[in-house]
Amino acid sequence: MNATTEKRIALISVHGDPAVEIGKEEAGGQNVYVRQVGEALAQLGWQVDMFTRKVSEAQDTIVQHNQNCRTIRFKAGPLEFVPRDNLFTYLPEFVENLLKFQKENGIRYQLVHTNYWHSSWVGMQLKTIQKSKQVHTYHSLGAVKYNTIEKIPLVASQRLAVEKEVLETAERIVATSPQEQQHMRSLVSTKGNIDIIPCGTDIRRFGSVERTAARTELGINPEDKVVLYVGRFDPRKGIETLVRAVRESKLYGSKNLKLIIGGGSTPGNSDGIERDRIEGIIQELGMSDFTSLPGRLSQEILPTYYAAADVCVVPSHYEPFGLVAIEAMASGTPVVASDVGGLQFTVVDEETGLLAPPQNVIAFAKAIDRILSNPEWRDQLGKAGRKRVIENFSWDGVAHQLSELYTQLLQQTAKEPVLATK
Ligand code: UDP
């Protein structure tokens, strides 16, 4: 293989560090996506370098995940956590450091896959400076997000402009669901090339634990009815809807009802405000006795939690994809989710779970009750969910699709100088 068609890719994820613990502060789906895609591509023979921002002196600059896959951290602005809405100003330093890294290591990335809008800006600079080809995944669209929140941040106009530019100029945009593609077209631009390649999950890990064994491990009784939430503490995640829905459940007052809200970090971090608010509601509604908040759940223990649950609830106000839904489905657990975004793609209403209008407490309560009151149907939904994930959302499958796309783009690059000399 010559240098021009070398299987080398830079995954850029300025704020979503693929090497950190997931489930805290702003670390969630994007971090998992970049890490899993990176590792799966390495398995397919790609040299994968994942670039992110260093947030403390103590962090290693390079984390080697396996022989072909590593995370590389650059200083960009202060060596501390900076909320993503304040990161834009530090991006030129990130680009400078990336160029310096290339020079020092004798590498030039002909192909970059950028994640989230900051990284798309970095990718667009590399395109201008050295003609790198760009693939971009949004993970979240400003045009959609700003419709679902009350306080629009100062950086909004900048973000919307960058998101439009990348759609129109990147070689390929990866939409993770048909719903996301539709939003790009209706809210961002009619120009640009979009492919749909979904997010994936580890179908070997999720689904590897039986319900009974999982309950024994977690100390949950066989007759308990367990409602599970997994995710970051962020108002957009709609945890309040879930808490209030469980208060409205027909089973409320039964000693078998259990609510587990997994995720979040230690007090003092930015997600602590939402965690405190949710804990306040739980207390106010008198639900503390049967609700547990175990904090961040490691990727190792997560399959056990999903397997132990009767139903996993994803009550987001908006969700571009929603990895938690497919993780639960892969584990054979039905999902009750908001009828929005990528959840409309992953969760098939009445087949792998139920969809309910976002923020509708009564609709969520009814959906949860329908599943909790019918264990046979619960199992049927769970089985269909696992089948759907195996067929459509395994990381291996997703990585193959990305690998094909990258190869196609690199082959075009390889042909370009030849065409130019004709
Ligand atoms: N997650 C985790 N531990 C936690 C909470 C969440 O590992 O305590 C992981 C979860 O398994 C999923 C990701 O964080 O892979 C969340 O992704 P999702 O797309 O559902 O939401 P996002 O964080 O991107 O909004």
Boltz pocket constraint, residues with backbone or C-beta under 6 A from the ligand:
constraints:
  - pocket:
      binder: B
      contacts: [[A, 22], [A, 23], [A, 24], [A, 26], [A, 27], [A, 28], [A, 29], [A, 30], [A, 32], [A, 230], [A, 231], [A, 232], [A, 262], [A, 263], [A, 264], [A, 295], [A, 296], [A, 297], [A, 298], [A, 299], [A, 302], [A, 321], [A, 322], [A, 323], [A, 324], [A, 325], [A, 327]]
      max_distance: 6.0
